Amino acid sequence: MSAFFYGVILQWRLDLRNKGILITYYVVPLIFFGFIGTIFTSINPESKDTLIQTMTIFAITMGAFLGTPIPLVELYSSDVKKAYKVGGIPLWMSVVNNLLSAVVHLLITSTIIFMVAPIAFQAKRPENISLYFTSLAIFIIVCVSIGTVLGVYIKSITRLTMFSQLLFLPSIMLAGIMFPTDLLPEALASVGVVFPATWGLKIMTNATPLFVWFVPLIIMFVLAVIACGYKLSRMGVD
């Protein structure tokens, strides 16, 4: 067990030294938060009511889809994967270590937004803090699990960038983060329900979210676990 936690901590430290990951987990989301937060609150004061949630979902979506897969692609496309096999280390350990490290990184970024937004922009904090952070943790885990799927299936950083953007950009545009979904055509609004950001925003901006809103996130997580398990089993025999 101590070796497992050491692996998680080691991965977390390695992430801090990876410029690509550092940028997607911290730098860009927090700069976007400061820039867009200023614009949103000056144009529409009512945006302060949901500023924490919208900026947090943006940060998590970006970090999970653009940052989380990077270490896995670098690992499984190199000879390090062979070293894992020779050393008798299960390939799933790198996936779990990376997933937990990503969750910690994104929780830190989310906490920074949660603490700074009320001070910098007079943003309104969620009414039920414990429920908010519980929902936040669930949303982070789901997004990171989807990012993990990208990491184990895609074999190059170039292709990863393309597929990550195909998930990230629609998530932001169709979830209601940048503008209300009521302004979208009905077809696009319907497409938005397949992205976790849509459900995350709905859950985190309501004081009493319905359990049924969590069901799509649970389904996404289960499918991601199955997809990762299948791919890792195939790697073990390749």
MODELLER restraints for C-alpha pairs under 7 A, 6 or more apart:
rsr = mdl.restraints
at = mdl.atoms
rsr.add(forms.Gaussian(group=physical.xy_distance, feature=features.Distance(at['CA:7:A'], at['CA:97:A']), mean=6.23, stdev=0.5))
rsr.add(forms.Gaussian(group=physical.xy_distance, feature=features.Distance(at['CA:8:A'], at['CA:97:A']), mean=4.62, stdev=0.5))
rsr.add(forms.Gaussian(group=physical.xy_distance, feature=features.Distance(at['CA:8:A'], at['CA:100:A']), mean=6.70, stdev=0.5))
rsr.add(forms.Gaussian(group=physical.xy_distance, feature=features.Distance(at['CA:8:A'], at['CA:101:A']), mean=6.02, stdev=0.5))
rsr.add(forms.Gaussian(group=physical.xy_distance, feature=features.Distance(at['CA:11:A'], at['CA:97:A']), mean=6.44, stdev=0.5))
rsr.add(forms.Gaussian(group=physical.xy_distance, feature=features.Distance(at['CA:11:A'], at['CA:98:A']), mean=6.32, stdev=0.5))
rsr.add(forms.Gaussian(group=physical.xy_distance, feature=features.Distance(at['CA:11:A'], at['CA:101:A']), mean=6.34, stdev=0.5))
rsr.add(forms.Gaussian(group=physical.xy_distance, feature=features.Distance(at['CA:12:A'], at['CA:101:A']), mean=4.98, stdev=0.5))
rsr.add(forms.Gaussian(group=physical.xy_distance, feature=features.Distance(at['CA:15:A'], at['CA:21:A']), mean=6.12, stdev=0.5))
rsr.add(forms.Gaussian(group=physical.xy_distance, feature=features.Distance(at['CA:15:A'], at['CA:22:A']), mean=6.79, stdev=0.5))
rsr.add(forms.Gaussian(group=physical.xy_distance, feature=features.Distance(at['CA:16:A'], at['CA:22:A']), mean=5.80, stdev=0.5))
rsr.add(forms.Gaussian(group=physical.xy_distance, feature=features.Distance(at['CA:21:A'], at['CA:67:A']), mean=4.93, stdev=0.5))
rsr.add(forms.Gaussian(group=physical.xy_distance, feature=features.Distance(at['CA:24:A'], at['CA:62:A']), mean=6.37, stdev=0.5))
rsr.add(forms.Gaussian(group=physical.xy_distance, feature=features.Distance(at['CA:24:A'], at['CA:63:A']), mean=5.08, stdev=0.5))
rsr.add(forms.Gaussian(group=physical.xy_distance, feature=features.Distance(at['CA:24:A'], at['CA:66:A']), mean=6.45, stdev=0.5))
rsr.add(forms.Gaussian(group=physical.xy_distance, feature=features.Distance(at['CA:24:A'], at['CA:67:A']), mean=5.45, stdev=0.5))
rsr.add(forms.Gaussian(group=physical.xy_distance, feature=features.Distance(at['CA:25:A'], at['CA:63:A']), mean=4.68, stdev=0.5))
rsr.add(forms.Gaussian(group=physical.xy_distance, feature=features.Distance(at['CA:25:A'], at['CA:67:A']), mean=6.53, stdev=0.5))
rsr.add(forms.Gaussian(group=physical.xy_distance, feature=features.Distance(at['CA:25:A'], at['CA:105:A']), mean=6.70, stdev=0.5))
rsr.add(forms.Gaussian(group=physical.xy_distance, feature=features.Distance(at['CA:25:A'], at['CA:106:A']), mean=6.53, stdev=0.5))
rsr.add(forms.Gaussian(group=physical.xy_distance, feature=features.Distance(at['CA:26:A'], at['CA:109:A']), mean=6.30, stdev=0.5))
rsr.add(forms.Gaussian(group=physical.xy_distance, feature=features.Distance(at['CA:29:A'], at['CA:59:A']), mean=4.87, stdev=0.5))
rsr.add(forms.Gaussian(group=physical.xy_distance, feature=features.Distance(at['CA:33:A'], at['CA:55:A']), mean=5.85, stdev=0.5))
rsr.add(forms.Gaussian(group=physical.xy_distance, feature=features.Distance(at['CA:40:A'], at['CA:47:A']), mean=6.26, stdev=0.5))
rsr.add(forms.Gaussian(group=physical.xy_distance, feature=features.Distance(at['CA:41:A'], at['CA:47:A']), mean=5.88, stdev=0.5))
rsr.add(forms.Gaussian(group=physical.xy_distance, feature=features.Distance(at['CA:41:A'], at['CA:48:A']), mean=6.10, stdev=0.5))
rsr.add(forms.Gaussian(group=physical.xy_distance, feature=features.Distance(at['CA:41:A'], at['CA:121:A']), mean=6.98, stdev=0.5))
rsr.add(forms.Gaussian(group=physical.xy_distance, feature=features.Distance(at['CA:48:A'], at['CA:122:A']), mean=6.80, stdev=0.5))
rsr.add(forms.Gaussian(group=physical.xy_distance, feature=features.Distance(at['CA:48:A'], at['CA:123:A']), mean=4.37, stdev=0.5))
rsr.add(forms.Gaussian(group=physical.xy_distance, feature=features.Distance(at['CA:48:A'], at['CA:124:A']), mean=5.87, stdev=0.5))
rsr.add(forms.Gaussian(group=physical.xy_distance, feature=features.Distance(at['CA:49:A'], at['CA:123:A']), mean=6.06, stdev=0.5))
rsr.add(forms.Gaussian(group=physical.xy_distance, feature=features.Distance(at['CA:49:A'], at['CA:124:A']), mean=4.94, stdev=0.5))
rsr.add(forms.Gaussian(group=physical.xy_distance, feature=features.Distance(at['CA:50:A'], at['CA:205:A']), mean=6.50, stdev=0.5))
rsr.add(forms.Gaussian(group=physical.xy_distance, feature=features.Distance(at['CA:51:A'], at['CA:123:A']), mean=6.18, stdev=0.5))
rsr.add(forms.Gaussian(group=physical.xy_distance, feature=features.Distance(at['CA:52:A'], at['CA:113:A']), mean=6.46, stdev=0.5))
rsr.add(forms.Gaussian(group=physical.xy_distance, feature=features.Distance(at['CA:52:A'], at['CA:114:A']), mean=5.95, stdev=0.5))
rsr.add(forms.Gaussian(group=physical.xy_distance, feature=features.Distance(at['CA:52:A'], at['CA:117:A']), mean=6.39, stdev=0.5))
rsr.add(forms.Gaussian(group=physical.xy_distance, feature=features.Distance(at['CA:52:A'], at['CA:123:A']), mean=6.83, stdev=0.5))
rsr.add(forms.Gaussian(group=physical.xy_distance, feature=features.Distance(at['CA:53:A'], at['CA:201:A']), mean=6.68, stdev=0.5))
rsr.add(forms.Gaussian(group=physical.xy_distance, feature=features.Distance(at['CA:53:A'], at['CA:204:A']), mean=6.37, stdev=0.5))
rsr.add(forms.Gaussian(group=physical.xy_distance, feature=features.Distance(at['CA:53:A'], at['CA:205:A']), mean=6.59, stdev=0.5))
rsr.add(forms.Gaussian(group=physical.xy_distance, feature=features.Distance(at['CA:54:A'], at['CA:177:A']), mean=5.36, stdev=0.5))
rsr.add(forms.Gaussian(group=physical.xy_distance, feature=features.Distance(at['CA:54:A'], at['CA:201:A']), mean=6.83, stdev=0.5))
rsr.add(forms.Gaussian(group=physical.xy_distance, feature=features.Distance(at['CA:56:A'], at['CA:110:A']), mean=5.49, stdev=0.5))
rsr.add(forms.Gaussian(group=physical.xy_distance, feature=features.Distance(at['CA:56:A'], at['CA:113:A']), mean=6.69, stdev=0.5))
rsr.add(forms.Gaussian(group=physical.xy_distance, feature=features.Distance(at['CA:57:A'], at['CA:197:A']), mean=6.46, stdev=0.5))
rsr.add(forms.Gaussian(group=physical.xy_distance, feature=features.Distance(at['CA:58:A'], at['CA:172:A']), mean=6.79, stdev=0.5))
rsr.add(forms.Gaussian(group=physical.xy_distance, feature=features.Distance(at['CA:60:A'], at['CA:106:A']), mean=6.02, stdev=0.5))
rsr.add(forms.Gaussian(group=physical.xy_distance, feature=features.Distance(at['CA:60:A'], at['CA:140:A']), mean=6.41, stdev=0.5))
rsr.add(forms.Gaussian(group=physical.xy_distance, feature=features.Distance(at['CA:61:A'], at['CA:143:A']), mean=6.52, stdev=0.5))
rsr.add(forms.Gaussian(group=physical.xy_distance, feature=features.Distance(at['CA:61:A'], at['CA:168:A']), mean=6.54, stdev=0.5))
rsr.add(forms.Gaussian(group=physical.xy_distance, feature=features.Distance(at['CA:62:A'], at['CA:168:A']), mean=6.39, stdev=0.5))
rsr.add(forms.Gaussian(group=physical.xy_distance, feature=features.Distance(at['CA:64:A'], at['CA:143:A']), mean=5.63, stdev=0.5))
rsr.add(forms.Gaussian(group=physical.xy_distance, feature=features.Distance(at['CA:64:A'], at['CA:144:A']), mean=4.71, stdev=0.5))
rsr.add(forms.Gaussian(group=physical.xy_distance, feature=features.Distance(at['CA:64:A'], at['CA:147:A']), mean=5.28, stdev=0.5))
rsr.add(forms.Gaussian(group=physical.xy_distance, feature=features.Distance(at['CA:65:A'], at['CA:147:A']), mean=4.71, stdev=0.5))
rsr.add(forms.Gaussian(group=physical.xy_distance, feature=features.Distance(at['CA:65:A'], at['CA:164:A']), mean=5.44, stdev=0.5))
rsr.add(forms.Gaussian(group=physical.xy_distance, feature=features.Distance(at['CA:65:A'], at['CA:168:A']), mean=6.37, stdev=0.5))
rsr.add(forms.Gaussian(group=physical.xy_distance, feature=features.Distance(at['CA:66:A'], at['CA:164:A']), mean=5.64, stdev=0.5))
rsr.add(forms.Gaussian(group=physical.xy_distance, feature=features.Distance(at['CA:68:A'], at['CA:102:A']), mean=6.16, stdev=0.5))
rsr.add(forms.Gaussian(group=physical.xy_distance, feature=features.Distance(at['CA:68:A'], at['CA:144:A']), mean=6.55, stdev=0.5))
rsr.add(forms.Gaussian(group=physical.xy_distance, feature=features.Distance(at['CA:68:A'], at['CA:147:A']), mean=5.65, stdev=0.5))
rsr.add(forms.Gaussian(group=physical.xy_distance, feature=features.Distance(at['CA:68:A'], at['CA:148:A']), mean=6.43, stdev=0.5))
rsr.add(forms.Gaussian(group=physical.xy_distance, feature=features.Distance(at['CA:69:A'], at['CA:147:A']), mean=5.48, stdev=0.5))
rsr.add(forms.Gaussian(group=physical.xy_distance, feature=features.Distance(at['CA:69:A'], at['CA:148:A']), mean=5.48, stdev=0.5))
rsr.add(forms.Gaussian(group=physical.xy_distance, feature=features.Distance(at['CA:69:A'], at['CA:150:A']), mean=5.88, stdev=0.5))
rsr.add(forms.Gaussian(group=physical.xy_distance, feature=features.Distance(at['CA:69:A'], at['CA:151:A']), mean=3.92, stdev=0.5))
rsr.add(forms.Gaussian(group=physical.xy_distance, feature=features.Distance(at['CA:70:A'], at['CA:151:A']), mean=6.49, stdev=0.5))
rsr.add(forms.Gaussian(group=physical.xy_distance, feature=features.Distance(at['CA:72:A'], at['CA:151:A']), mean=4.92, stdev=0.5))
rsr.add(forms.Gaussian(group=physical.xy_distance, feature=features.Distance(at['CA:72:A'], at['CA:152:A']), mean=6.22, stdev=0.5))
rsr.add(forms.Gaussian(group=physical.xy_distance, feature=features.Distance(at['CA:73:A'], at['CA:151:A']), mean=5.11, stdev=0.5))
rsr.add(forms.Gaussian(group=physical.xy_distance, feature=features.Distance(at['CA:73:A'], at['CA:152:A']), mean=6.55, stdev=0.5))
rsr.add(forms.Gaussian(group=physical.xy_distance, feature=features.Distance(at['CA:73:A'], at['CA:154:A']), mean=6.52, stdev=0.5))
rsr.add(forms.Gaussian(group=physical.xy_distance, feature=features.Distance(at['CA:73:A'], at['CA:155:A']), mean=5.70, stdev=0.5))
rsr.add(forms.Gaussian(group=physical.xy_distance, feature=features.Distance(at['CA:73:A'], at['CA:156:A']), mean=6.35, stdev=0.5))
rsr.add(forms.Gaussian(group=physical.xy_distance, feature=features.Distance(at['CA:73:A'], at['CA:157:A']), mean=6.83, stdev=0.5))
rsr.add(forms.Gaussian(group=physical.xy_distance, feature=features.Distance(at['CA:75:A'], at['CA:81:A']), mean=6.21, stdev=0.5))
rsr.add(forms.Gaussian(group=physical.xy_distance, feature=features.Distance(at['CA:77:A'], at['CA:155:A']), mean=5.63, stdev=0.5))
rsr.add(forms.Gaussian(group=physical.xy_distance, feature=features.Distance(at['CA:84:A'], at['CA:90:A']), mean=6.90, stdev=0.5))
rsr.add(forms.Gaussian(group=physical.xy_distance, feature=features.Distance(at['CA:84:A'], at['CA:91:A']), mean=6.72, stdev=0.5))
rsr.add(forms.Gaussian(group=physical.xy_distance, feature=features.Distance(at['CA:91:A'], at['CA:232:A']), mean=6.76, stdev=0.5))
rsr.add(forms.Gaussian(group=physical.xy_distance, feature=features.Distance(at['CA:92:A'], at['CA:232:A']), mean=6.74, stdev=0.5))
rsr.add(forms.Gaussian(group=physical.xy_distance, feature=features.Distance(at['CA:99:A'], at['CA:144:A']), mean=6.35, stdev=0.5))
rsr.add(forms.Gaussian(group=physical.xy_distance, feature=features.Distance(at['CA:102:A'], at['CA:144:A']), mean=6.92, stdev=0.5))
rsr.add(forms.Gaussian(group=physical.xy_distance, feature=features.Distance(at['CA:103:A'], at['CA:140:A']), mean=6.31, stdev=0.5))
rsr.add(forms.Gaussian(group=physical.xy_distance, feature=features.Distance(at['CA:103:A'], at['CA:141:A']), mean=6.51, stdev=0.5))
rsr.add(forms.Gaussian(group=physical.xy_distance, feature=features.Distance(at['CA:117:A'], at['CA:123:A']), mean=5.44, stdev=0.5))
rsr.add(forms.Gaussian(group=physical.xy_distance, feature=features.Distance(at['CA:118:A'], at['CA:124:A']), mean=6.24, stdev=0.5))
rsr.add(forms.Gaussian(group=physical.xy_distance, feature=features.Distance(at['CA:118:A'], at['CA:125:A']), mean=6.99, stdev=0.5))
rsr.add(forms.Gaussian(group=physical.xy_distance, feature=features.Distance(at['CA:126:A'], at['CA:132:A']), mean=6.67, stdev=0.5))
rsr.add(forms.Gaussian(group=physical.xy_distance, feature=features.Distance(at['CA:127:A'], at['CA:207:A']), mean=6.31, stdev=0.5))
rsr.add(forms.Gaussian(group=physical.xy_distance, feature=features.Distance(at['CA:128:A'], at['CA:207:A']), mean=6.39, stdev=0.5))
rsr.add(forms.Gaussian(group=physical.xy_distance, feature=features.Distance(at['CA:132:A'], at['CA:204:A']), mean=6.03, stdev=0.5))
rsr.add(forms.Gaussian(group=physical.xy_distance, feature=features.Distance(at['CA:135:A'], at['CA:204:A']), mean=6.49, stdev=0.5))
rsr.add(forms.Gaussian(group=physical.xy_distance, feature=features.Distance(at['CA:139:A'], at['CA:200:A']), mean=6.01, stdev=0.5))
rsr.add(forms.Gaussian(group=physical.xy_distance, feature=features.Distance(at['CA:142:A'], at['CA:217:A']), mean=6.42, stdev=0.5))
rsr.add(forms.Gaussian(group=physical.xy_distance, feature=features.Distance(at['CA:142:A'], at['CA:220:A']), mean=6.82, stdev=0.5))
rsr.add(forms.Gaussian(group=physical.xy_distance, feature=features.Distance(at['CA:142:A'], at['CA:221:A']), mean=5.20, stdev=0.5))
rsr.add(forms.Gaussian(group=physical.xy_distance, feature=features.Distance(at['CA:143:A'], at['CA:196:A']), mean=6.85, stdev=0.5))
rsr.add(forms.Gaussian(group=physical.xy_distance, feature=features.Distance(at['CA:145:A'], at['CA:221:A']), mean=6.38, stdev=0.5))
rsr.add(forms.Gaussian(group=physical.xy_distance, feature=features.Distance(at['CA:145:A'], at['CA:224:A']), mean=5.93, stdev=0.5))
rsr.add(forms.Gaussian(group=physical.xy_distance, feature=features.Distance(at['CA:146:A'], at['CA:224:A']), mean=5.77, stdev=0.5))
rsr.add(forms.Gaussian(group=physical.xy_distance, feature=features.Distance(at['CA:149:A'], at['CA:224:A']), mean=6.21, stdev=0.5))
rsr.add(forms.Gaussian(group=physical.xy_distance, feature=features.Distance(at['CA:149:A'], at['CA:227:A']), mean=6.75, stdev=0.5))
rsr.add(forms.Gaussian(group=physical.xy_distance, feature=features.Distance(at['CA:149:A'], at['CA:228:A']), mean=5.71, stdev=0.5))
rsr.add(forms.Gaussian(group=physical.xy_distance, feature=features.Distance(at['CA:152:A'], at['CA:228:A']), mean=6.82, stdev=0.5))
rsr.add(forms.Gaussian(group=physical.xy_distance, feature=features.Distance(at['CA:152:A'], at['CA:231:A']), mean=6.95, stdev=0.5))
rsr.add(forms.Gaussian(group=physical.xy_distance, feature=features.Distance(at['CA:154:A'], at['CA:160:A']), mean=6.09, stdev=0.5))
rsr.add(forms.Gaussian(group=physical.xy_distance, feature=features.Distance(at['CA:171:A'], at['CA:192:A']), mean=6.99, stdev=0.5))
rsr.add(forms.Gaussian(group=physical.xy_distance, feature=features.Distance(at['CA:171:A'], at['CA:195:A']), mean=5.77, stdev=0.5))
rsr.add(forms.Gaussian(group=physical.xy_distance, feature=features.Distance(at['CA:171:A'], at['CA:197:A']), mean=5.87, stdev=0.5))
rsr.add(forms.Gaussian(group=physical.xy_distance, feature=features.Distance(at['CA:172:A'], at['CA:178:A']), mean=6.92, stdev=0.5))
rsr.add(forms.Gaussian(group=physical.xy_distance, feature=features.Distance(at['CA:174:A'], at['CA:181:A']), mean=6.68, stdev=0.5))
rsr.add(forms.Gaussian(group=physical.xy_distance, feature=features.Distance(at['CA:174:A'], at['CA:188:A']), mean=6.93, stdev=0.5))
rsr.add(forms.Gaussian(group=physical.xy_distance, feature=features.Distance(at['CA:174:A'], at['CA:189:A']), mean=6.38, stdev=0.5))
rsr.add(forms.Gaussian(group=physical.xy_distance, feature=features.Distance(at['CA:174:A'], at['CA:192:A']), mean=4.96, stdev=0.5))
rsr.add(forms.Gaussian(group=physical.xy_distance, feature=features.Distance(at['CA:175:A'], at['CA:181:A']), mean=6.77, stdev=0.5))
rsr.add(forms.Gaussian(group=physical.xy_distance, feature=features.Distance(at['CA:175:A'], at['CA:192:A']), mean=5.81, stdev=0.5))
rsr.add(forms.Gaussian(group=physical.xy_distance, feature=features.Distance(at['CA:175:A'], at['CA:197:A']), mean=5.69, stdev=0.5))
rsr.add(forms.Gaussian(group=physical.xy_distance, feature=features.Distance(at['CA:175:A'], at['CA:198:A']), mean=4.15, stdev=0.5))
rsr.add(forms.Gaussian(group=physical.xy_distance, feature=features.Distance(at['CA:176:A'], at['CA:198:A']), mean=6.91, stdev=0.5))
rsr.add(forms.Gaussian(group=physical.xy_distance, feature=features.Distance(at['CA:181:A'], at['CA:189:A']), mean=6.23, stdev=0.5))
rsr.add(forms.Gaussian(group=physical.xy_distance, feature=features.Distance(at['CA:192:A'], at['CA:198:A']), mean=6.34, stdev=0.5))
rsr.add(forms.Gaussian(group=physical.xy_distance, feature=features.Distance(at['CA:196:A'], at['CA:217:A']), mean=6.26, stdev=0.5))
rsr.add(forms.Gaussian(group=physical.xy_distance, feature=features.Distance(at['CA:199:A'], at['CA:213:A']), mean=6.44, stdev=0.5))
rsr.add(forms.Gaussian(group=physical.xy_distance, feature=features.Distance(at['CA:203:A'], at['CA:209:A']), mean=5.29, stdev=0.5))
rsr.add(forms.Gaussian(group=physical.xy_distance, feature=features.Distance(at['CA:203:A'], at['CA:213:A']), mean=6.78, stdev=0.5))
